[in-house]
């Protein structure tokens, strides 16, 4: 999900009116879930004017780490298939995703603070997902937690995305709001 899109997707990026980058620590769970759910919300509304990407920003984020099995199973409950070989994106190596983003959404305030070290983030709108939803606080990391905690995390991400949808994907100029 977070890895480099195929050429066709990059071409679609060029025509997009808005680019949203979703960030978490390793890009193996929360940001993958948020990316998939936001893409689903956009597709449901027939919105193709927003491109969503995700990536990890922590020192331990790596390109090509496998997406967590828990995240894949949770998304499967929403009929979203994440292939077993889906991998993460390390934003330290792919700073162009930060540079190209119109809006950067983090899962935590710590991640928002980490972005300050990236010159590519200067002048960018950077908010936590809860801030985008008009709330405060972080989306807790489900790594190493029981399955029900992962489910609660997914549901919280979905709820915040729904509340924040118009901020993440403002209505398009052509009136195609879905």
N, CA, C and O atoms as a DFTB+ gen file, in Angstrom:
712 C
 N C O
     1  1       0.832      -1.180       0.000
     2  2       0.000       0.000       0.000
     3  2       0.877       1.243       0.000
     4  3       0.712       2.120      -0.848
     5  1       1.808       1.326       0.945
     6  2       2.622       2.521       1.033
     7  2       3.771       2.565       0.047
     8  3       4.413       3.605      -0.098
     9  1       4.051       1.453      -0.643
    10  2       5.179       1.421      -1.562
    11  2       4.894       2.228      -2.824
    12  3       3.774       2.700      -3.022
    13  1       5.890       2.384      -3.665
    14  2       5.795       3.207      -4.870
    15  2       4.704       2.697      -5.799
    16  3       4.698       1.516      -6.145
    17  1       3.785       3.558      -6.209
    18  2       2.707       3.126      -7.100
    19  2       3.229       2.862      -8.504
    20  3       4.294       3.353      -8.877
    21  1       2.474       2.081      -9.288
    22  2       2.874       1.848     -10.674
    23  2       2.790       3.139     -11.483
    24  3       2.201       4.123     -11.035
    25  1       3.383       3.128     -12.676
    26  2       3.442       4.329     -13.522
    27  2       2.059       4.911     -13.765
    28  3       1.899       6.131     -13.752
    29  1       1.054       4.066     -13.986
    30  2      -0.300       4.555     -14.218
    31  2      -0.796       5.383     -13.036
    32  3      -1.413       6.431     -13.228
    33  1      -0.528       4.916     -11.810
    34  2      -0.954       5.649     -10.616
    35  2      -0.180       6.957     -10.481
    36  3      -0.745       7.968     -10.062
    37  1       1.097       6.948     -10.829
    38  2       1.886       8.189     -10.774
    39  2       1.345       9.206     -11.771
    40  3       1.309      10.400     -11.472
    41  1       0.922       8.751     -12.960
    42  2       0.333       9.655     -13.941
    43  2      -0.960      10.257     -13.405
    44  3      -1.229      11.440     -13.616
    45  1      -1.763       9.448     -12.710
    46  2      -3.000       9.957     -12.112
    47  2      -2.669      10.990     -11.037
    48  3      -3.391      11.972     -10.867
    49  1      -1.552      10.756     -10.302
    50  2      -1.115      11.715      -9.288
    51  2      -0.914      13.087      -9.905
    52  3      -1.294      14.101      -9.319
    53  1      -0.319      13.118     -11.084
    54  2       0.022      14.395     -11.718
    55  2      -1.227      15.223     -12.002
    56  3      -1.176      16.452     -11.962
    57  1      -2.346      14.563     -12.288
    58  2      -3.575      15.274     -12.610
    59  2      -4.427      15.550     -11.367
    60  3      -5.438      16.247     -11.456
    61  1      -4.031      15.014     -10.218
    62  2      -4.841      15.152      -9.011
    63  2      -4.856      16.587      -8.512
    64  3      -3.878      17.323      -8.641
    65  1      -5.994      16.964      -7.939
    66  2      -6.102      18.297      -7.368
    67  2      -5.577      18.340      -5.940
    68  3      -5.178      19.402      -5.462
    69  1      -5.571      17.215      -5.262
    70  2      -5.157      17.189      -3.862
    71  2      -4.425      15.889      -3.563
    72  3      -4.831      14.812      -4.000
    73  1      -3.334      16.013      -2.806
    74  2      -2.555      14.846      -2.403
    75  2      -2.503      14.798      -0.887
    76  3      -2.059      15.744      -0.236
    77  1      -2.964      13.680      -0.333
    78  2      -2.977      13.479       1.111
    79  2      -1.973      12.383       1.438
    80  3      -2.003      11.301       0.852
    81  1      -1.086      12.674       2.380
    82  2      -0.102      11.695       2.857
    83  2      -0.457      11.352       4.295
    84  3      -0.563      12.236       5.146
    85  1      -0.639      10.075       4.558
    86  2      -0.960       9.601       5.908
    87  2       0.289       8.950       6.490
    88  3       0.900       8.076       5.875
    89  1       0.653       9.396       7.689
    90  2       1.931       9.014       8.300
    91  2       1.710       8.330       9.637
    92  3       0.888       8.766      10.444
    93  1       2.448       7.258       9.861
    94  2       2.567       6.680      11.201
    95  2       4.028       6.266      11.383
    96  3       4.883       6.637      10.579
    97  1       4.307       5.521      12.408
    98  2       5.699       5.197      12.691
    99  2       6.329       4.301      11.617
   100  3       7.331       4.680      11.010
   101  1       5.750       3.120      11.377
   102  2       6.399       2.152      10.498
   103  2       5.677       1.907       9.179
   104  3       6.220       1.245       8.294
   105  1       4.443       2.439       9.030
   106  2       3.654       2.226       7.821
   107  2       3.347       0.748       7.602
   108  3       3.415       0.240       6.483
   109  1       3.007       0.071       8.701
   110  2       2.621      -1.330       8.582
   111  2       1.228      -1.605       9.138
   112  3       0.704      -2.705       8.961
   113  1       0.614      -0.616       9.813
   114  2      -0.704      -0.857      10.380
   115  2      -1.602       0.377      10.295
   116  3      -2.414       0.471       9.375
   117  1      -1.480       1.334      11.234
   118  2      -2.421       2.455      11.290
   119  2      -2.510       3.240       9.992
   120  3      -3.611       3.486       9.500
   121  1      -1.384       3.637       9.431
   122  2      -1.434       4.445       8.208
   123  2      -1.923       3.618       7.021
   124  3      -2.562       4.156       6.116
   125  1      -1.636       2.341       7.014
   126  2      -2.137       1.454       5.958
   127  2      -3.656       1.361       6.054
   128  3      -4.354       1.445       5.044
   129  1      -4.167       1.186       7.283
   130  2      -5.611       1.116       7.493
   131  2      -6.261       2.428       7.069
   132  3      -7.265       2.427       6.357
   133  1      -5.686       3.549       7.507
   134  2      -6.264       4.857       7.166
   135  2      -6.238       5.095       5.659
   136  3      -7.214       5.590       5.096
   137  1      -5.140       4.751       5.006
   138  2      -5.041       4.921       3.557
   139  2      -6.127       4.107       2.854
   140  3      -6.819       4.626       1.979
   141  1      -6.278       2.846       3.227
   142  2      -7.260       1.979       2.573
   143  2      -8.683       2.463       2.825
   144  3      -9.500       2.483       1.904
   145  1      -8.987       2.854       4.062
   146  2     -10.340       3.318       4.369
   147  2     -10.654       4.633       3.669
   148  3     -11.764       4.815       3.168
   149  1      -9.688       5.558       3.625
   150  2      -9.935       6.831       2.940
   151  2     -10.099       6.601       1.442
   152  3     -10.961       7.221       0.820
   153  1      -9.304       5.738       0.862
   154  2      -9.481       5.417      -0.562
   155  2     -10.871       4.851      -0.817
   156  3     -11.507       5.194      -1.814
   157  1     -11.347       3.986       0.077
   158  2     -12.688       3.409      -0.057
   159  2     -13.737       4.517       0.028
   160  3     -14.673       4.544      -0.771
   161  1     -13.588       5.433       0.992
   162  2     -14.541       6.547       1.130
   163  2     -14.567       7.408      -0.132
   164  3     -15.632       7.825      -0.587
   165  1     -13.404       7.664      -0.684
   166  2     -13.318       8.455      -1.919
   167  2     -13.990       7.721      -3.079
   168  3     -14.739       8.324      -3.847
   169  1     -13.723       6.430      -3.203
   170  2     -14.312       5.642      -4.292
   171  2     -15.826       5.578      -4.161
   172  3     -16.539       5.665      -5.161
   173  1     -16.318       5.429      -2.950
   174  2     -17.757       5.377      -2.713
   175  2     -18.431       6.668      -3.164
   176  3     -19.568       6.660      -3.636
   177  1     -17.712       7.776      -3.009
   178  2     -18.248       9.078      -3.402
   179  2     -17.870       9.441      -4.844
   180  3     -18.123      10.556      -5.301
   181  1     -17.262       8.485      -5.549
   182  2     -16.814       8.678      -6.927
   183  2     -15.874       9.877      -7.049
   184  3     -15.973      10.676      -7.980
   185  1     -14.968       9.976      -6.091
   186  2     -14.005      11.068      -6.080
   187  2     -12.668      10.555      -6.591
   188  3     -12.059       9.680      -5.977
   189  1     -12.215      11.093      -7.706
   190  2     -10.907      10.711      -8.232
   191  2      -9.959      11.899      -8.257
   192  3      -8.909      11.848      -8.898
   193  1     -10.327      12.966      -7.562
   194  2      -9.509      14.177      -7.537
   195  2      -8.600      14.239      -6.324
   196  3      -7.956      15.261      -6.088
   197  1      -8.535      13.158      -5.549
   198  2      -7.684      13.100      -4.365
   199  2      -6.842      11.832      -4.445
   200  3      -7.360      10.743      -4.694
   201  1      -5.547      11.987      -4.232
   202  2      -4.626      10.856      -4.202
   203  2      -4.190      10.658      -2.755
   204  3      -3.804      11.609      -2.076
   205  1      -4.255       9.423      -2.297
   206  2      -3.882       9.104      -0.926
   207  2      -2.674       8.179      -0.943
   208  3      -2.644       7.181      -1.663
   209  1      -1.687       8.529      -0.141
   210  2      -0.493       7.696       0.049
   211  2      -0.258       7.572       1.534
   212  3      -0.847       8.303       2.331
   213  1       0.606       6.643       1.904
   214  2       0.990       6.530       3.307
   215  2       2.468       6.194       3.399
   216  3       3.080       5.721       2.441
   217  1       3.026       6.450       4.575
   218  2       4.430       6.152       4.806
   219  2       4.756       6.177       6.278
   220  3       3.982       6.666       7.100
   221  1       5.930       5.635       6.596
   222  2       6.413       5.600       7.974
   223  2       7.563       6.569       8.161
   224  3       8.360       6.790       7.249
   225  1       7.640       7.144       9.352
   226  2       8.620       8.192       9.603
   227  2       9.610       7.867      10.728
   228  3      10.605       8.573      10.888
   229  1       9.359       6.831      11.493
   230  2      10.208       6.500      12.642
   231  2      11.588       6.019      12.189
   232  3      11.754       5.585      11.049
   233  1      12.569       6.095      13.077
   234  2      13.903       5.597      12.717
   235  2      13.882       4.142      12.264
   236  3      14.716       3.738      11.454
   237  1      12.956       3.360      12.767
   238  2      12.886       1.943      12.401
   239  2      11.972       1.665      11.204
   240  3      11.801       0.503      10.833
   241  1      11.390       2.678      10.601
   242  2      10.583       2.470       9.391
   243  2      11.510       1.995       8.281
   244  3      12.624       2.498       8.133
   245  1      11.056       1.044       7.520
   246  2      11.864       0.476       6.441
   247  2      11.019       0.332       5.187
   248  3       9.820       0.064       5.268
   249  1      11.639       0.507       4.036
   250  2      10.988       0.140       2.785
   251  2      10.850      -1.376       2.775
   252  3      11.727      -2.104       3.240
   253  1       9.753      -1.820       2.245
   254  2       9.513      -3.240       2.004
   255  2       9.254      -4.070       3.252
   256  3       9.317      -5.298       3.186
   257  1       8.962      -3.432       4.402
   258  2       8.451      -4.210       5.529
   259  2       7.053      -4.661       5.161
   260  3       6.304      -3.919       4.526
   261  1       6.702      -5.851       5.549
   262  2       5.376      -6.360       5.223
   263  2       4.312      -5.654       6.059
   264  3       4.538      -5.320       7.222
   265  1       3.160      -5.435       5.454
   266  2       2.015      -4.885       6.161
   267  2       1.591      -5.905       7.210
   268  3       1.621      -7.110       6.959
   269  1       1.195      -5.420       8.388
   270  2       0.848      -6.325       9.479
   271  2      -0.324      -7.224       9.094
   272  3      -1.268      -6.798       8.428
   273  1      -0.238      -8.472       9.530
   274  2      -1.316      -9.417       9.283
   275  2      -2.599      -8.922       9.936
   276  3      -3.677      -9.065       9.361
   277  1      -2.499      -8.344      11.125
   278  2      -3.691      -7.822      11.795
   279  2      -4.376      -6.758      10.944
   280  3      -5.601      -6.769      10.814
   281  1      -3.606      -5.844      10.366
   282  2      -4.182      -4.793       9.515
   283  2      -4.854      -5.425       8.296
   284  3      -5.958      -5.028       7.921
   285  1      -4.201      -6.396       7.683
   286  2      -4.777      -7.042       6.506
   287  2      -6.084      -7.749       6.844
   288  3      -7.050      -7.665       6.085
   289  1      -6.118      -8.450       7.986
   290  2      -7.333      -9.162       8.390
   291  2      -8.467      -8.195       8.716
   292  3      -9.615      -8.442       8.348
   293  1      -8.157      -7.102       9.402
   294  2      -9.179      -6.108       9.726
   295  2      -9.769      -5.490       8.464
   296  3     -10.983      -5.321       8.354
   297  1      -8.904      -5.155       7.518
   298  2      -9.394      -4.560       6.275
   299  2     -10.215      -5.563       5.469
   300  3     -11.144      -5.185       4.756
   301  1      -9.869      -6.827       5.584
   302  2     -10.651      -7.865       4.903
   303  2     -12.093      -7.866       5.421
   304  3     -13.020      -8.158       4.666
   305  1     -12.288      -7.538       6.715
   306  2     -13.638      -7.438       7.274
   307  2     -14.444      -6.348       6.565
   308  3     -15.674      -6.386       6.558
   309  1     -13.742      -5.372       5.965
   310  2     -14.376      -4.294       5.205
   311  2     -14.351      -4.574       3.704
   312  3     -14.592      -3.678       2.896
   313  1     -14.059      -5.821       3.338
   314  2     -13.958      -6.225       1.934
   315  2     -12.881      -5.433       1.193
   316  3     -13.011      -5.146       0.003
   317  1     -11.819      -5.086       1.918
   318  2     -10.651      -4.428       1.312
   319  2      -9.517      -5.439       1.365
   320  3      -9.093      -5.864       2.440
   321  1      -9.036      -5.814       0.198
   322  2      -7.968      -6.807       0.124
   323  2      -6.613      -6.116       0.056
   324  3      -6.344      -5.334      -0.856
   325  1      -5.769      -6.415       1.029
   326  2      -4.382      -5.970       1.004
   327  2      -3.559      -7.229       0.750
   328  3      -3.544      -8.134       1.584
   329  1      -2.881      -7.297      -0.382
   330  2      -2.129      -8.514      -0.717
   331  2      -1.103      -8.876       0.351
   332  3      -0.568      -8.004       1.036
   333  1      -0.841     -10.154       0.482
   334  2       0.117     -10.635       1.478
   335  2       1.509     -10.049       1.264
   336  3       2.293      -9.953       2.208
   337  1       1.820      -9.655       0.025
   338  2       3.149      -9.103      -0.254
   339  2       3.174      -7.571      -0.248
   340  3       4.163      -6.972      -0.669
   341  1       2.093      -6.930       0.226
   342  2       2.068      -5.459       0.315
   343  2       3.127      -4.998       1.311
   344  3       3.318      -5.608       2.363
   345  1       3.811      -3.911       0.963
   346  2       4.915      -3.453       1.801
   347  2       4.785      -1.979       2.172
   348  3       3.950      -1.243       1.646
   349  1       5.638      -1.592       3.089
   350  2       5.645      -0.237       3.633
   351  2       6.528       0.698       2.820
   352  3       7.284       0.273       1.946
   353  1       6.408       1.992       3.136
   354  2       7.219       3.032       2.504
   355  2       7.931       3.820       3.600
   356  3       7.285       4.347       4.506
   357  1       9.242       3.900       3.523
   358  2      10.055       4.658       4.468
   359  2      10.180       6.082       3.939
   360  3      10.848       6.323       2.934
   361  1       9.533       7.022       4.622
   362  2       9.547       8.412       4.154
   363  2      10.917       9.064       4.260
   364  3      11.161      10.083       3.613
   365  1      11.807       8.508       5.050
   366  2      13.174       9.044       5.106
   367  2      13.875       8.831       3.768
   368  3      14.746       9.611       3.384
   369  1      13.492       7.780       3.069
   370  2      14.068       7.476       1.755
   371  2      13.237       8.028       0.607
   372  3      13.735       8.184      -0.508
   373  1      11.973       8.323       0.879
   374  2      11.055       8.803      -0.167
   375  2      10.472      10.148       0.246
   376  3       9.259      10.304       0.386
   377  1      11.345      11.095       0.433
   378  2      10.945      12.432       0.870
   379  2      10.082      13.145      -0.175
   380  3       9.401      14.120       0.143
   381  1      10.110      12.668      -1.406
   382  2       9.287      13.282      -2.446
   383  2       7.802      13.168      -2.100
   384  3       7.003      14.008      -2.516
   385  1       7.428      12.134      -1.342
   386  2       6.022      12.002      -0.943
   387  2       5.635      13.117       0.028
   388  3       4.511      13.616      -0.007
   389  1       6.564      13.499       0.884
   390  2       6.325      14.623       1.797
   391  2       6.248      15.911       0.981
   392  3       5.340      16.722       1.161
   393  1       7.205      16.082       0.094
   394  2       7.266      17.291      -0.736
   395  2       6.001      17.457      -1.574
   396  3       5.496      18.571      -1.716
   397  1       5.489      16.368      -2.127
   398  2       4.352      16.433      -3.036
   399  2       3.000      16.551      -2.331
   400  3       1.998      16.869      -2.971
   401  1       2.962      16.302      -1.033
   402  2       1.684      16.291      -0.305
   403  2       1.128      17.698      -0.129
   404  3       1.864      18.650       0.131
   405  1      -0.184      17.805      -0.277
   406  2      -0.884      19.048       0.048
   407  2      -1.276      19.060       1.515
   408  3      -1.320      20.118       2.143
   409  1      -1.557      17.894       2.055
   410  2      -1.943      17.731       3.451
   411  2      -1.261      16.486       3.981
   412  3      -1.271      15.438       3.336
   413  1      -0.662      16.606       5.173
   414  2      -0.034      15.462       5.819
   415  2      -0.807      15.188       7.101
   416  3      -0.989      16.073       7.938
   417  1      -1.253      13.957       7.237
   418  2      -2.046      13.546       8.396
   419  2      -1.258      12.488       9.161
   420  3      -0.919      11.438       8.615
   421  1      -0.972      12.773      10.426
   422  2      -0.238      11.828      11.264
   423  2      -1.191      11.147      12.238
   424  3      -2.306      11.617      12.459
   425  1      -0.753      10.062      12.804
   426  2      -1.547       9.366      13.811
   427  2      -1.309       9.947      15.202
   428  3      -2.155       9.812      16.087
   429  1      -0.144      10.602      15.399
   430  2       0.200      11.124      16.730
   431  2       0.861      12.496      16.635
   432  3       1.376      12.896      15.590
   433  1       0.827      13.187      17.742
   434  2       1.539      14.455      17.832
   435  2       3.038      14.263      17.711
   436  3       3.728      15.118      17.157
   437  1       3.549      13.155      18.218
   438  2       4.981      12.851      18.101
   439  2       5.393      12.755      16.635
   440  3       6.440      13.274      16.249
   441  1       4.589      12.107      15.831
   442  2       4.901      11.991      14.396
   443  2       4.849      13.355      13.724
   444  3       5.677      13.659      12.866
   445  1       3.883      14.173      14.109
   446  2       3.818      15.536      13.568
   447  2       5.105      16.282      13.914
   448  3       5.657      16.977      13.062
   449  1       5.594      16.150      15.151
   450  2       6.836      16.804      15.559
   451  2       8.032      16.245      14.795
   452  3       8.946      16.997      14.459
   453  1       8.045      14.961      14.516
   454  2       9.147      14.341      13.764
   455  2       9.245      14.922      12.358
   456  3      10.341      15.032      11.809
   457  1       8.119      15.292      11.776
   458  2       8.114      15.854      10.417
   459  2       8.843      17.194      10.347
   460  3       9.305      17.597       9.279
   461  1       8.945      17.886      11.487
   462  2       9.634      19.180      11.506
   463  2      11.094      19.051      11.088
   464  3      11.703      20.032      10.663
   465  1      11.656      17.863      11.204
   466  2      13.051      17.634      10.817
   467  2      13.225      17.510       9.300
   468  3      14.352      17.434       8.812
   469  1      12.131      17.489       8.564
   470  2      12.181      17.308       7.114
   471  2      11.923      18.636       6.423
   472  3      10.842      19.209       6.556
   473  1      12.904      19.122       5.692
   474  2      12.750      20.381       4.972
   475  2      11.566      20.309       4.011
   476  3      10.925      21.323       3.731
   477  1      11.282      19.126       3.514
   478  2      10.172      18.940       2.570
   479  2       8.810      19.231       3.216
   480  3       7.828      19.469       2.513
   481  1       8.755      19.213       4.545
   482  2       7.489      19.457       5.246
   483  2       7.276      20.932       5.576
   484  3       6.200      21.318       6.031
   485  1       8.293      21.751       5.350
   486  2       8.176      23.177       5.670
   487  2       7.026      23.806       4.895
   488  3       6.915      23.635       3.681
   489  1       6.180      24.529       5.601
   490  2       5.056      25.217       4.980
   491  2       3.866      24.323       4.665
   492  3       2.853      24.803       4.158
   493  1       3.972      23.044       4.954
   494  2       2.878      22.106       4.681
   495  2       1.880      22.124       5.827
   496  3       2.241      22.372       6.977
   497  1       0.633      21.861       5.501
   498  2      -0.362      21.651       6.545
   499  2      -0.159      20.241       7.083
   500  3      -0.273      19.260       6.349
   501  1       0.147      20.152       8.390
   502  2       0.371      18.872       9.048
   503  2      -0.534      18.817      10.270
   504  3      -0.448      19.670      11.154
   505  1      -1.396      17.816      10.315
   506  2      -2.324      17.644      11.429
   507  2      -2.373      16.178      11.828
   508  3      -2.082      15.289      11.028
   509  1      -2.746      15.943      13.085
   510  2      -3.034      14.563      13.464
   511  2      -4.427      14.225      12.934
   512  3      -5.224      15.116      12.639
   513  1      -4.702      12.954      12.820
   514  2      -6.022      12.540      12.332
   515  2      -7.112      13.049      13.260
   516  3      -8.165      13.486      12.797
   517  1      -6.874      12.998      14.554
   518  2      -7.885      13.504      15.497
   519  2      -8.072      15.012      15.340
   520  3      -9.197      15.501      15.443
   521  1      -6.998      15.755      15.094
   522  2      -7.133      17.199      14.859
   523  2      -7.954      17.457      13.595
   524  3      -8.806      18.345      13.575
   525  1      -7.703      16.699      12.567
   526  2      -8.462      16.855      11.328
   527  2      -9.949      16.618      11.585
   528  3     -10.802      17.190      10.907
   529  1     -10.253      15.770      12.570
   530  2     -11.639      15.458      12.922
   531  2     -12.205      16.438      13.950
   532  3     -13.334      16.271      14.413
   533  1     -11.415      17.470      14.311
   534  2     -11.881      18.455      15.273
   535  2     -11.734      18.012      16.716
   536  3     -12.423      18.518      17.601
   537  1     -10.841      17.072      16.953
   538  2     -10.631      16.511      18.286
   539  2      -9.178      16.691      18.704
   540  3      -8.399      17.327      17.994
   541  1      -8.814      16.137      19.847
   542  2      -7.424      16.143      20.278
   543  2      -7.030      14.726      20.673
   544  3      -7.884      13.861      20.872
   545  1      -5.729      14.503      20.781
   546  2      -5.237      13.184      21.164
   547  2      -4.662      12.422      19.983
   548  3      -4.655      12.895      18.846
   549  1      -4.184      11.237      20.291
   550  2      -3.506      10.385      19.316
   551  2      -4.332       9.147      19.007
   552  3      -5.224       8.769      19.766
   553  1      -4.018       8.528      17.882
   554  2      -4.522       7.193      17.564
   555  2      -3.453       6.227      18.071
   556  3      -2.348       6.181      17.531
   557  1      -3.777       5.469      19.091
   558  2      -2.794       4.588      19.724
   559  2      -2.316       3.494      18.782
   560  3      -3.061       3.008      17.931
   561  1      -1.056       3.122      18.955
   562  2      -0.438       2.085      18.136
   563  2      -0.917       0.718      18.606
   564  3      -0.756       0.379      19.778
   565  1      -1.501      -0.071      17.710
   566  2      -1.979      -1.392      18.119
   567  2      -0.901      -2.478      18.094
   568  3      -1.176      -3.619      18.467
   569  1       0.312      -2.150      17.666
   570  2       1.364      -3.170      17.527
   571  2       1.558      -3.928      18.851
   572  3       1.716      -3.336      19.919
   573  1       1.537      -5.243      18.730
   574  2       1.772      -6.101      19.880
   575  2       0.572      -6.240      20.809
   576  3       0.677      -6.851      21.872
   577  1      -0.556      -5.681      20.417
   578  2      -1.756      -5.730      21.262
   579  2      -2.704      -6.811      20.763
   580  3      -2.524      -7.362      19.677
   581  1      -3.711      -7.104      21.567
   582  2      -4.675      -8.153      21.234
   583  2      -5.538      -7.728      20.042
   584  3      -5.596      -6.551      19.687
   585  1      -6.196      -8.698      19.443
   586  2      -6.983      -8.459      18.228
   587  2      -8.063      -7.411      18.452
   588  3      -8.294      -6.579      17.575
   589  1      -8.726      -7.428      19.593
   590  2      -9.804      -6.463      19.835
   591  2      -9.274      -5.034      19.863
   592  3      -9.970      -4.114      19.433
   593  1      -8.049      -4.830      20.362
   594  2      -7.462      -3.488      20.360
   595  2      -7.240      -3.014      18.923
   596  3      -7.472      -1.846      18.610
   597  1      -6.795      -3.911      18.061
   598  2      -6.628      -3.577      16.638
   599  2      -7.964      -3.163      16.030
   600  3      -8.032      -2.194      15.273
   601  1      -9.021      -3.893      16.361
   602  2     -10.346      -3.591      15.827
   603  2     -10.811      -2.214      16.311
   604  3     -11.351      -1.435      15.526
   605  1     -10.608      -1.913      17.582
   606  2     -10.985      -0.606      18.135
   607  2     -10.187       0.496      17.437
   608  3     -10.727       1.559      17.133
   609  1      -8.915       0.244      17.188
   610  2      -8.056       1.216      16.490
   611  2      -8.592       1.469      15.081
   612  3      -8.711       2.621      14.665
   613  1      -8.915       0.409      14.348
   614  2      -9.473       0.554      13.001
   615  2     -10.766       1.356      13.019
   616  3     -10.978       2.241      12.190
   617  1     -11.624       1.030      13.977
   618  2     -12.909       1.726      14.065
   619  2     -12.719       3.202      14.407
   620  3     -13.457       4.054      13.913
   621  1     -11.736       3.502      15.248
   622  2     -11.444       4.891      15.601
   623  2     -10.896       5.652      14.392
   624  3     -11.256       6.808      14.168
   625  1     -10.038       5.013      13.625
   626  2      -9.524       5.626      12.395
   627  2     -10.678       5.901      11.437
   628  3     -10.761       6.988      10.865
   629  1     -11.555       4.940      11.260
   630  2     -12.704       5.109      10.361
   631  2     -13.586       6.272      10.819
   632  3     -13.997       7.103      10.008
   633  1     -13.874       6.328      12.121
   634  2     -14.718       7.389      12.665
   635  2     -14.091       8.762      12.434
   636  3     -14.772       9.701      12.022
   637  1     -12.790       8.874      12.704
   638  2     -12.102      10.156      12.505
   639  2     -12.040      10.538      11.030
   640  3     -12.211      11.709      10.692
   641  1     -11.802       9.583      10.159
   642  2     -11.793       9.874       8.719
   643  2     -13.155      10.382       8.263
   644  3     -13.238      11.322       7.472
   645  1     -14.216       9.766       8.756
   646  2     -15.560      10.198       8.366
   647  2     -15.819      11.629       8.836
   648  3     -16.372      12.438       8.091
   649  1     -15.422      11.939      10.062
   650  2     -15.623      13.294      10.579
   651  2     -14.772      14.315       9.833
   652  3     -15.180      15.461       9.649
   653  1     -13.599      13.892       9.409
   654  2     -12.641      14.802       8.773
   655  2     -12.736      14.812       7.258
   656  3     -11.967      15.517       6.604
   657  1     -13.652      14.055       6.684
   658  2     -13.641      13.849       5.237
   659  2     -13.584      15.156       4.444
   660  3     -12.769      15.281       3.530
   661  1     -14.424      16.119       4.772
   662  2     -14.447      17.358       3.986
   663  2     -13.162      18.159       4.133
   664  3     -12.819      18.937       3.244
   665  1     -12.451      17.986       5.229
   666  2     -11.154      18.655       5.375
   667  2     -10.085      17.906       4.577
   668  3      -9.211      18.524       3.969
   669  1     -10.157      16.601       4.581
   670  2      -9.179      15.791       3.853
   671  2      -9.404      15.893       2.350
   672  3      -8.452      15.956       1.572
   673  1     -10.667      15.908       1.954
   674  2     -11.027      15.915       0.534
   675  2     -12.121      16.946       0.307
   676  3     -13.287      16.595       0.127
   677  1     -11.740      18.226       0.318
   678  2     -12.753      19.271       0.110
   679  2     -13.518      19.031      -1.183
   680  3     -12.974      18.483      -2.141
   681  1     -14.782      19.443      -1.209
   682  2     -15.573      19.272      -2.443
   683  2     -14.823      19.823      -3.649
   684  3     -14.216      20.892      -3.578
   685  1     -14.869      19.094      -4.743
   686  2     -14.162      19.524      -5.951
   687  2     -14.841      20.724      -6.585
   688  3     -16.024      20.973      -6.356
   689  1     -14.088      21.464      -7.381
   690  2     -14.590      22.666      -8.061
   691  2     -15.728      22.372      -9.026
   692  3     -16.580      23.228      -9.264
   693  1     -15.746      21.162      -9.583
   694  2     -16.770      20.858     -10.578
   695  2     -18.075      20.395      -9.967
   696  3     -18.991      19.981     -10.677
   697  1     -18.158      20.468      -8.619
   698  2     -19.397      20.107      -7.951
   699  2     -19.594      18.623      -7.776
   700  3     -20.647      18.207      -7.292
   701  1     -18.628      17.802      -8.147
   702  2     -18.719      16.359      -8.011
   703  2     -18.333      15.959      -6.600
   704  3     -17.179      15.615      -6.341
   705  1     -19.295      16.003      -5.684
   706  2     -19.022      15.693      -4.302
   707  2     -19.425      14.284      -3.937
   708  3     -19.215      13.869      -2.798
   709  1     -19.995      13.534      -4.856
   710  2     -20.403      12.177      -4.608
   711  2     -21.752      12.154      -4.134
   712  3     -22.293      11.082      -3.862
